[in-house]
Each structure stands twice: as C-alpha cells, then as structure tokens.
Amino acid sequence: MNILLSIAFVGAWSSGFIGAKLGSGSAPTVTLLMWRFLPLALVLGVVALTATRASWRGLTPRDLARQAAVGALSQSGYLLTVYYAIELGVSSGTTALIDGTQPLVAGALAGPLLGLPVSRRQWLGLGLGVTGVAVVTVADAGAGAGVAWWAYLVPFLGMLSLVAATFLDRRSRTDVRPMVSMTVHAVTSAVVFTGLAAATGAVAPPASGSFWTAVVWLVVLSTFGGYGLYWLILRRSGVTKVNTLMFLMAPVTAVWGALMFGEPFGTQTVVGLALGLLAVAVVHRGDRHNRHDQHDHHTGHDRDRDRHRQSDDQDCQQPAESGSFTPRRQA
C-alpha cells in the first residue's frame, strides 16, 4: 500500500509542474493560481460544512491559525515561486530538479528541529541527489537561451518555503486530519492569490481553452492528488522518507516535459537523473536498515525487561503475546 501511495504521489505531484507549463502561456501566474484556488476553496468549504464537520471538532483557533500559516508557506509561497520560474522560462523538469534539493535541507534541519538524526548512508544519498540536481540545472541553463540566470534561483525560494511548512506542521502536537488541513490551506491560498491578482489588475481570466484545461488539471491532479498525498505520506512515514521521494519528481517531470513540450533532455540530463534515482535507492535502503536495527534493539530490550521483572517477582506482568516494542501512551 505504501508503494502504491508513493507511486501515485510522485505522478500527481509531478503533474503540477506540467500544469503550470500548460497555463503559463495563457495568463499571468497570479491569475492562474487565483482561479485554481477559488473554486477549490468553495468546494472544500461546502464539504467542511456538511460531510466532514466532525473532523473539525476539538480544533482551537490556534490550531487553525497554524494550519493557515502552513498553507501560506506550502501552497502560496511554494507555488508562486514555482509558477513564476516556469513563466520566466525555466523548464518544468529543471524546476522540479531544483526543488529536489529539499531533502538535503530537510535532512540537515531534522536533527536540531525535530530530534530526528540522519545517518551517514542518508547523507550520502542526499549528496548524490544534490549533485544530480546541479548537473541537470547547468545543462538546462546552457540550453535555455533568453532565460535570466537569477530565474534559476526562484525555485530555491519555493523549496525553502515548503521545507519551513513541513517542519512547522511536524512540530504541532495536534492531529489535524488531511481533509481539514487541505481546506484551510486552500482557503488561505485563495485569499492570498485573489489579493495579489486584485493588486496587480490580473483578476479577469482569459477565455482560452488552454487556461481552463490547466486549471482543471491542477485542481484534480496536483491539489487533490499530489498535495493531499504529500501530507498523508508525511504523517505515515516521516520527513526524511517523504522528502526523498522528491528526487523522483525530477526524472518523471523531465521525461514528461520533454515529451509534451520538447524541453531539453540530453546526456547531462540523463546523468543527473540517474544520480537522483541512485540517491533515492541509497536513502530508502538506509531507512529500512535503521528500522530493522531499531526493531531488534527494542525487541531485545523488551526481553531483558521481562526477565528482570520476573526475577523481581513484580505484580505487573508482561502479556505472553507481546512482541515488538510499543511506546507508552500519555494520559
């Protein structure tokens, strides 16, 4: 099930870069994003008032404010920079590759912010992934005539925004269901982008069919598919694993962009993508190895604890059918 979720997540998240490319030629970035989130926020708002009302119980104004901040970073800030970079002429594949540096930053910050140490095997994989990103970015910059050098820095801002949102969400002690967080994030982004569109005089949508095709594409595939699965996998598997999947966005998007838009896909691109895929394999193998070691350690610790309790003839006994370590529940 986790493998299927990962495959669906990679495909759906990659579709966002393609959708941005589809809509970039027909309207300004803020117009496309405004009309992506306005109908989405209305639909999710109706669902929140009817079918999912129970999911909102127990949430405080502070919880909702935190989710609004997460949404402003993970959707508004992230998507604005990604779409703007593509509007400036950066290819969809390279934009995805630049965003692929997110695991390195998340891994470096996981220790001090979340107390989640990163092993040397994981650092090796993350280093390989960043090298692959650099190789493909340089290749695309050499082939992309007319694209300003600073345009390649814009996606880095979006990557940092998404990393900040991830850690802000993970530091919360409140369990917010994915449908609730998606609704708050969508409403927040609708307000942000409507305000930006109004301020720049870009509210009116174009009549072209390509614009509305891009809007439907982004709402269905990218938001419900990619964004929803992102938070679901994040809660199930943790920061390191979900962010290593970001390396897979690069090859999928690069191939997709080459087939649909004729974007650059030469030898350097292949080498960079291969390094990214190798990085994923190294990091995920390290995750499985660490989980196996932790399981053995906890199981051995439980056996030692049981023998100690039996020798002291304590009243509290361990059930005979217990196996792997189970953390204590707080009252």
C-alpha positions as CSV (number, residue, x, y, z in Angstrom):
1,M,0.0,0.0,0.0
2,N,2.8,2.4,0.8
3,I,4.5,1.7,-2.5
4,L,1.2,2.4,-4.4
5,L,0.8,5.6,-2.4
6,S,4.4,6.7,-3.3
7,I,3.9,6.0,-7.0
8,A,0.6,7.9,-7.0
9,F,2.2,10.8,-5.1
10,V,5.2,11.1,-7.5
11,G,2.9,11.1,-10.6
12,A,0.4,13.5,-9.1
13,W,3.0,15.9,-7.7
14,S,4.9,15.9,-11.0
15,S,1.7,16.9,-12.8
16,G,1.8,20.2,-11.1
17,F,4.9,21.3,-13.0
18,I,3.3,20.2,-16.2
19,G,0.1,22.0,-15.4
20,A,2.0,25.2,-14.6
21,K,3.7,24.9,-18.0
22,L,0.3,24.4,-19.7
23,G,-1.2,27.6,-18.2
24,S,2.0,29.8,-18.2
25,G,1.5,30.9,-21.8
26,S,-2.2,32.0,-21.4
27,A,-2.2,34.1,-18.2
28,P,0.0,35.7,-15.5
29,T,1.0,33.4,-12.6
30,V,-1.3,35.1,-10.0
31,T,-4.3,34.8,-12.4
32,L,-3.8,31.1,-12.9
33,L,-3.3,30.5,-9.2
34,M,-6.2,32.6,-8.2
35,W,-8.6,30.6,-10.4
36,R,-7.0,27.4,-9.3
37,F,-7.8,28.0,-5.7
38,L,-11.1,30.0,-5.7
39,P,-13.3,27.1,-6.9
40,L,-11.3,24.6,-4.9
41,A,-11.8,26.7,-1.7
42,L,-15.6,26.9,-2.3
43,V,-15.9,23.2,-2.9
44,L,-13.9,22.3,0.2
45,G,-15.7,24.8,2.2
46,V,-19.1,23.2,1.4
47,V,-17.7,19.8,2.2
48,A,-16.3,21.1,5.5
49,L,-19.8,22.4,6.5
50,T,-21.5,19.2,5.6
51,A,-19.7,15.8,5.2
52,T,-16.6,16.5,7.3
53,R,-18.0,18.6,10.1
54,A,-16.9,16.0,12.7
55,S,-13.3,16.3,11.7
56,W,-13.2,19.9,12.9
57,R,-14.2,19.2,16.4
58,G,-11.7,19.9,19.1
59,L,-9.6,22.2,17.0
60,T,-8.8,25.6,18.6
61,P,-8.3,28.9,16.8
62,R,-4.6,28.5,17.4
63,D,-4.6,25.1,15.6
64,L,-6.4,26.7,12.6
65,A,-4.0,29.7,12.6
66,R,-1.1,27.3,12.5
67,Q,-2.6,25.4,9.6
68,A,-3.2,28.8,7.8
69,A,0.5,29.6,8.2
70,V,1.4,26.1,6.9
71,G,-0.8,26.7,3.9
72,A,0.7,30.1,3.2
73,L,4.1,28.5,3.1
74,S,3.4,25.2,1.5
75,Q,0.9,26.3,-1.2
76,S,1.0,30.1,-1.6
77,G,4.8,30.7,-1.2
78,Y,5.8,27.4,-2.8
79,L,3.5,27.5,-5.9
80,L,4.1,31.2,-6.5
81,T,7.8,30.7,-6.9
82,V,7.5,27.5,-9.0
83,Y,4.9,29.0,-11.4
84,Y,6.9,32.3,-11.7
85,A,10.1,30.4,-12.5
86,I,8.3,28.5,-15.3
87,E,6.8,31.7,-16.5
88,L,10.3,33.2,-16.7
89,G,11.4,30.3,-19.0
90,V,12.9,27.8,-16.6
91,S,11.9,24.3,-17.9
92,S,9.4,22.3,-15.8
93,G,12.0,19.5,-15.4
94,T,14.7,21.8,-14.1
95,T,12.2,23.4,-11.7
96,A,11.4,20.0,-10.3
97,L,15.1,19.2,-10.0
98,I,15.9,22.4,-8.1
99,D,13.0,21.6,-5.8
100,G,14.7,18.2,-5.4
101,T,17.3,19.8,-3.1
102,Q,14.6,19.9,-0.4
103,P,15.7,16.6,1.1
104,L,19.2,17.9,1.8
105,V,17.8,20.9,3.7
106,A,15.2,18.9,5.5
107,G,17.8,16.3,6.5
108,A,20.1,19.0,7.8
109,L,17.4,20.5,9.9
110,A,15.7,17.3,11.0
111,G,18.1,16.9,13.9
112,P,18.0,20.3,15.6
113,L,14.3,20.9,14.9
114,L,12.7,17.5,15.3
115,G,15.3,15.4,17.0
116,L,15.5,13.0,14.0
117,P,19.2,12.2,13.3
118,V,20.2,11.4,9.7
119,S,22.6,8.5,9.2
120,R,25.8,8.7,7.1
121,R,24.1,6.5,4.4
122,Q,21.2,9.0,4.2
123,W,23.7,11.9,3.9
124,L,25.4,10.0,1.0
125,G,22.2,9.6,-0.8
126,L,21.2,13.2,-0.2
127,G,24.6,14.4,-1.5
128,L,24.2,12.3,-4.7
129,G,20.8,13.8,-5.2
130,V,22.0,17.3,-5.0
131,T,24.9,16.5,-7.4
132,G,22.3,15.3,-9.9
133,V,20.3,18.5,-9.5
134,A,23.3,20.6,-10.1
135,V,24.3,18.6,-13.3
136,V,20.8,19.0,-14.9
137,T,20.4,22.6,-13.8
138,V,23.7,23.6,-15.5
139,A,22.7,21.7,-18.7
140,D,19.4,23.4,-18.8
141,A,20.8,26.8,-18.2
142,G,23.2,26.2,-21.1
143,A,20.4,25.3,-23.4
144,G,17.8,27.8,-22.2
145,A,18.5,30.8,-24.4
146,G,17.0,34.1,-23.1
147,V,16.4,32.9,-19.5
148,A,18.0,35.2,-16.9
149,W,20.5,33.5,-14.6
150,W,18.6,34.6,-11.5
151,A,15.4,32.9,-12.7
152,Y,17.1,29.6,-11.6
153,L,17.2,30.9,-8.0
154,V,13.5,31.5,-7.8
155,P,12.5,27.8,-7.3
156,F,15.0,27.6,-4.4
157,L,12.8,30.1,-2.5
158,G,9.8,27.8,-3.1
159,M,11.8,24.8,-1.8
160,L,12.7,26.7,1.4
161,S,9.1,27.7,1.8
162,L,7.9,24.1,1.6
163,V,10.6,22.9,4.0
164,A,9.5,25.5,6.5
165,A,5.9,24.4,6.2
166,T,6.9,20.8,6.7
167,F,8.7,21.5,10.0
168,L,6.0,23.9,11.2
169,D,3.4,21.2,10.7
170,R,5.5,18.4,12.3
171,R,6.2,20.5,15.4
172,S,2.4,20.7,16.1
173,R,1.1,18.3,18.8
174,T,-2.5,18.4,17.4
175,D,-3.6,15.7,15.0
176,V,-5.2,17.6,12.1
177,R,-6.9,15.4,9.5
178,P,-5.7,15.8,5.9
179,M,-9.1,17.0,4.7
180,V,-9.2,19.7,7.3
181,S,-5.6,20.9,6.6
182,M,-6.3,20.8,2.8
183,T,-9.4,23.0,3.3
184,V,-7.6,25.6,5.5
185,H,-4.6,25.7,3.1
186,A,-6.9,26.1,0.0
187,V,-8.9,28.9,1.6
188,T,-5.7,30.6,2.7
189,S,-4.2,30.4,-0.8
190,A,-7.4,31.6,-2.4
191,V,-7.3,34.7,-0.2
192,V,-3.6,35.3,-0.9
193,F,-3.8,34.9,-4.6
194,T,-7.0,36.8,-5.0
195,G,-5.4,39.7,-3.1
196,L,-2.3,39.6,-5.3
197,A,-4.4,39.4,-8.5
198,A,-6.6,42.3,-7.5
199,A,-3.5,44.4,-6.5
200,T,-1.9,43.8,-9.9
201,G,-5.0,44.1,-12.0
202,A,-4.9,40.4,-13.1
203,V,-8.2,39.1,-11.8
204,A,-10.0,38.5,-15.1
205,P,-9.3,35.1,-16.6
206,P,-8.6,34.6,-20.3
207,A,-11.2,32.9,-22.5
208,S,-8.7,30.4,-23.9
209,G,-9.4,26.7,-23.5
210,S,-5.8,26.0,-22.6
211,F,-6.2,28.2,-19.5
212,W,-9.2,26.3,-18.2
213,T,-7.7,23.0,-19.1
214,A,-4.7,23.9,-17.0
215,V,-7.0,24.9,-14.1
216,V,-8.9,21.6,-14.1
217,W,-5.6,19.7,-14.4
218,L,-4.1,21.5,-11.4
219,V,-7.1,21.2,-9.2
220,V,-7.8,17.5,-9.8
221,L,-4.3,16.0,-10.2
222,S,-2.0,18.4,-8.4
223,T,-4.1,19.5,-5.4
224,F,-6.3,16.6,-4.6
225,G,-3.7,14.1,-5.8
226,G,-0.2,15.5,-5.1
227,Y,-0.8,17.8,-2.2
228,G,-3.2,15.5,-0.4
229,L,-0.9,12.5,-0.7
230,Y,2.0,14.6,0.4
231,W,0.5,15.2,3.9
232,L,-0.8,11.7,4.1
233,I,2.6,10.1,3.4
234,L,4.3,12.7,5.7
235,R,2.2,11.5,8.6
236,R,2.6,7.8,7.8
237,S,6.3,7.8,7.0
238,G,8.0,10.9,8.3
239,V,10.0,13.8,6.9
240,T,13.1,12.0,5.6
241,K,11.2,9.4,3.5
242,V,8.6,11.7,2.0
243,N,11.3,14.2,1.0
244,T,13.5,11.6,-0.6
245,L,10.5,10.9,-2.9
246,M,11.0,14.4,-4.2
247,F,14.1,13.2,-6.1
248,L,11.7,11.1,-8.2
249,M,9.8,14.2,-9.3
250,A,12.8,15.2,-11.4
251,P,13.0,12.3,-13.8
252,V,9.3,11.9,-14.1
253,T,8.8,15.7,-14.8
254,A,11.8,15.9,-17.1
255,V,10.6,13.0,-19.3
256,W,7.1,14.3,-19.2
257,G,8.2,17.8,-20.2
258,A,10.4,16.5,-23.0
259,L,7.6,14.5,-24.5
260,M,4.9,17.3,-24.2
261,F,6.9,20.5,-24.7
262,G,10.2,19.4,-26.3
263,E,12.2,20.6,-23.3
264,P,16.0,19.7,-23.2
265,F,16.8,16.1,-22.5
266,G,20.4,15.4,-23.3
267,T,23.3,13.3,-21.9
268,Q,23.8,15.6,-18.9
269,T,20.2,15.4,-18.1
270,V,20.3,11.6,-18.1
271,V,23.4,11.6,-15.9
272,G,21.8,14.0,-13.4
273,L,18.5,12.0,-13.3
274,A,20.5,8.8,-12.8
275,L,22.2,10.3,-9.8
276,G,18.8,11.3,-8.4
277,L,17.5,7.8,-8.7
278,L,20.6,6.4,-7.1
279,A,20.1,8.8,-4.2
280,V,16.6,7.5,-3.6
281,A,17.8,3.9,-3.5
282,V,20.6,4.7,-1.1
283,V,18.4,6.7,1.3
284,H,15.5,4.3,1.3
285,R,17.8,1.3,1.9
286,G,19.3,3.2,4.8
287,D,15.8,3.8,6.2
288,R,15.0,0.0,6.0
289,H,18.3,-0.9,7.7
290,N,17.7,1.6,10.5
291,R,14.2,0.3,11.1
292,H,15.4,-3.3,11.3
293,D,18.1,-2.3,13.8
294,Q,15.6,-0.4,15.9
295,H,13.2,-3.3,15.9
296,D,15.9,-5.8,17.0
297,H,17.1,-3.4,19.7
298,H,13.6,-2.8,21.1
299,T,12.7,-6.5,21.0
300,G,15.9,-7.4,22.9
301,H,15.2,-4.6,25.4
302,D,11.7,-6.0,26.0
303,R,13.0,-9.5,26.6
304,D,15.6,-8.1,29.1
305,R,12.9,-6.1,30.8
306,D,10.6,-9.1,31.1
307,R,13.3,-11.3,32.6
308,H,14.1,-8.5,35.1
309,R,10.5,-8.2,36.2
310,Q,10.1,-11.9,36.5
311,S,13.2,-12.3,38.7
312,D,12.0,-9.5,41.0
313,D,8.6,-11.2,41.2
314,Q,6.7,-7.9,40.4
315,D,3.0,-7.8,40.3
316,C,2.9,-6.1,36.9
317,Q,3.5,-8.8,34.3
318,Q,4.2,-8.6,30.5
319,P,1.5,-10.3,28.4
320,A,2.7,-13.5,26.8
321,E,1.7,-12.5,23.3
322,S,3.6,-9.2,23.3
323,G,6.2,-8.7,20.6
324,S,7.7,-5.6,19.2
325,F,8.2,-2.5,21.2
326,T,5.1,-0.4,21.9
327,P,5.6,3.1,23.1
328,R,3.8,4.3,26.2
329,R,0.6,6.2,25.8
330,Q,0.2,9.5,27.5
331,A,-2.8,10.1,29.7
